[in-house]
């Protein structure tokens, strides 16, 4: 069975929270940040990270994805690097 996205390929993101930095709820900014992750993140390894910071991505249906964050790396199922995302997130919180 194939499941199609509701918004023609764009993620229905309600908010993005980076612990210790802030929360973004503007739909346009969330879409831009997700686009950065999808287009610019580079796969680093299949390992995990030990860190105290987290990234929460909440979809408009209430489902929340939680990632571990250390410096400019994001981990869940493998580790990905995307400094551009963190720079843009911090700028959006200012």
C-alpha positions in Angstrom: 0.0 0.0 0.0 1.3 3.4 -0.9 0.6 6.4 1.4 0.6 9.8 -0.3 1.5 13.0 1.7 -1.3 15.4 2.3 0.6 18.5 1.2 2.0 17.5 -2.2 5.4 16.5 -0.8 5.8 19.1 1.9 6.0 18.1 5.5 3.0 19.2 7.6 5.2 20.5 10.4 3.5 22.4 13.2 6.6 23.3 15.2 10.3 22.6 15.6 12.0 22.9 19.0 15.7 22.8 19.7 16.3 22.5 23.4 18.2 25.4 24.9 17.6 27.5 21.8 13.8 27.9 21.2 10.7 26.8 19.3 9.6 27.8 15.8 5.9 27.7 15.0 5.7 29.8 11.9 4.7 27.3 9.1 6.9 29.0 6.4 10.0 29.0 8.6 9.4 25.4 9.6 9.1 24.4 6.0 12.4 26.2 5.2 14.1 24.4 8.0 12.8 21.0 7.0 13.9 21.8 3.4 17.4 22.4 4.7 17.5 19.1 6.5 16.1 17.2 3.5 18.5 18.8 1.0 21.6 19.6 2.9 22.1 17.0 5.7 24.9 14.6 5.1 25.0 11.1 6.4 27.9 10.5 8.8 27.5 7.0 10.3 25.1 4.4 11.6 26.1 5.2 15.2 24.2 7.2 17.7 25.2 10.3 19.7 25.4 10.8 23.5 24.1 14.3 24.1 21.8 16.2 26.3 20.3 18.4 23.6 17.3 17.3 21.5 15.4 18.4 18.4 11.6 17.9 18.4 9.7 18.1 15.1 5.9 18.1 15.7 3.6 17.3 12.8 0.2 18.9 12.5 -1.5 15.6 13.6 0.4 15.7 16.9 3.0 13.1 16.1 6.4 14.2 17.4 9.8 13.0 16.1 12.6 13.3 18.7 16.3 13.5 17.6 19.5 13.7 19.7 21.6 16.7 18.9 25.3 17.3 19.5 27.0 20.3 17.9 25.8 20.3 14.3 24.9 16.6 14.2 21.5 15.1 14.5 21.0 11.4 15.4 18.1 9.0 15.4 18.6 6.1 13.0 22.2 7.1 12.1 24.0 10.4 12.5 23.6 13.3 10.1 25.4 16.6 9.9 23.7 19.8 8.8 25.4 23.0 10.1 23.1 25.1 7.8 20.0 23.9 9.7 21.4 25.0 13.0 22.5 28.4 11.7 19.1 29.0 10.2 17.3 27.8 13.3 19.2 30.1 15.6 18.7 33.0 13.2 14.9 32.3 13.1 14.8 32.4 16.9 16.4 35.9 17.1 
